[in-house]
């Protein structure tokens, strides 16, 4: 699974504020902004298969195109800086229901 699929496919309804921490570093992009993008791209729209003819750079390029189809003002750096096509090895989240915030921690294969 990639970061974008985790964020887009597992949105917690009613929770829009939060932070995402990947490999121990907090992203500058908010959880709300990531959900707005990733949640509008269907999981089946991206082929994440890799083989001799298709590598992770191809997957990343395809995802960038999907993001730009959703919002042409979002550029390649949004996908790269937020590790959206990185493969997840572990994730956990903490929800504070009083403040309605989420902390999502993700470790990726590097």
Backbone torsions as a table, in degrees:
resi	resn	phi	psi	omega
1	UNK	NA	145.3	177.8
2	UNK	-104.0	162.9	-177.5
3	UNK	-54.9	-46.2	-177.9
4	UNK	-59.7	-39.3	179.6
5	UNK	-69.2	-38.0	177.6
6	UNK	-63.4	-47.6	-177.9
7	UNK	-68.7	-46.0	-176.9
8	UNK	-73.3	-32.7	-175.4
9	UNK	-92.4	-8.8	-175.5
10	UNK	-127.8	33.7	177.7
11	UNK	-59.4	135.8	177.5
12	UNK	-94.6	113.6	-176.7
13	UNK	-60.5	136.3	179.8
14	UNK	87.9	-8.6	178.3
15	UNK	-113.6	113.5	-179.8
16	UNK	-119.0	-21.1	179.9
17	UNK	-92.8	143.5	177.6
18	UNK	164.7	179.2	-179.7
19	UNK	-128.3	155.0	175.8
20	UNK	-121.5	129.5	179.8
21	UNK	-117.9	120.7	-179.8
22	UNK	-118.0	125.0	-178.5
23	UNK	50.9	41.3	175.1
24	UNK	83.6	-0.1	-179.8
25	UNK	-119.1	129.8	179.2
26	UNK	-73.5	132.2	177.3
27	UNK	-72.9	149.5	175.5
28	UNK	-74.5	-26.7	179.4
29	UNK	-78.2	137.0	-178.8
30	UNK	-75.4	158.9	174.9
31	UNK	-57.1	-41.9	-179.2
32	UNK	-59.4	-44.5	179.7
33	UNK	-67.3	-37.7	178.9
34	UNK	-66.9	-42.5	178.1
35	UNK	-63.1	-38.9	-179.6
36	UNK	-60.1	-35.6	179.7
37	UNK	-85.7	-57.2	-174.1
38	UNK	-65.0	-33.0	-179.1
39	UNK	-72.2	-13.2	179.6
40	UNK	-101.1	5.1	176.5
41	UNK	-114.8	116.1	-176.7
42	UNK	-62.0	144.5	-178.9
43	UNK	-59.4	-35.3	-177.8
44	UNK	-78.5	-6.1	-177.9
45	UNK	-75.5	-17.9	-176.1
46	UNK	-114.7	125.1	174.2
47	UNK	-84.2	111.6	-179.4
48	UNK	-97.7	8.3	178.0
49	UNK	-70.1	140.7	174.8
50	UNK	-126.7	149.3	177.3
51	UNK	-157.7	-159.3	-178.0
52	UNK	-62.2	-36.2	-176.9
53	UNK	-94.1	-9.4	-175.0
54	UNK	-138.0	120.3	179.9
55	UNK	-116.2	-174.4	-176.6
56	UNK	-67.6	-24.6	175.0
57	UNK	-65.7	-35.7	176.6
58	UNK	-66.9	-41.9	177.9
59	UNK	-61.7	-45.1	179.8
60	UNK	-61.7	-44.7	179.4
61	UNK	-61.9	-42.3	178.3
62	UNK	-63.2	-40.2	179.9
63	UNK	-68.9	-37.9	176.6
64	UNK	-58.8	-42.7	178.5
65	UNK	-63.3	-40.7	177.9
66	UNK	-63.5	-41.6	178.9
67	UNK	-63.8	-43.5	-179.1
68	UNK	-70.3	-27.7	172.8
69	UNK	-66.3	-34.8	178.0
70	UNK	-72.4	-45.5	-178.2
71	UNK	-149.1	105.5	-174.4
72	UNK	-66.2	-13.1	179.0
73	UNK	-82.0	-13.7	178.7
74	UNK	-84.8	129.1	-176.1
75	UNK	-104.9	179.8	-177.9
76	UNK	-57.5	-35.7	-177.4
77	UNK	-62.3	-30.9	177.7
78	UNK	-59.8	-46.0	-179.6
79	UNK	-68.1	-45.6	-177.3
80	UNK	-69.0	-50.0	-176.4
81	UNK	-63.7	-28.0	-179.2
82	UNK	-99.7	9.5	173.9
83	UNK	55.5	34.9	-171.1
84	UNK	-65.3	-24.0	178.2
85	UNK	-108.0	14.0	176.0
86	UNK	-73.2	143.1	178.5
87	UNK	-79.2	133.8	-177.9
88	UNK	-86.8	134.4	171.3
89	UNK	-106.1	-23.7	-179.8
90	UNK	-160.7	144.1	174.0
91	UNK	-147.9	153.5	174.1
92	UNK	-151.9	157.4	178.7
93	UNK	-140.0	156.2	176.8
94	UNK	-131.2	127.2	-179.8
95	UNK	-112.8	128.1	173.0
96	UNK	-101.9	104.3	-175.2
97	UNK	-73.3	-22.5	177.1
98	UNK	-68.1	-44.9	-179.2
99	UNK	-96.2	-4.7	180.0
100	UNK	55.8	48.9	178.3
101	UNK	-125.4	156.1	-178.4
102	UNK	-126.9	141.7	170.0
103	UNK	-119.3	117.2	-179.5
104	UNK	-109.8	121.4	179.2
105	UNK	-111.5	129.0	-177.4
106	UNK	-131.1	134.6	169.7
107	UNK	-111.9	135.0	-178.7
108	UNK	-116.3	160.2	171.8
109	UNK	-71.8	131.5	-177.8
110	UNK	-105.7	NA	NA
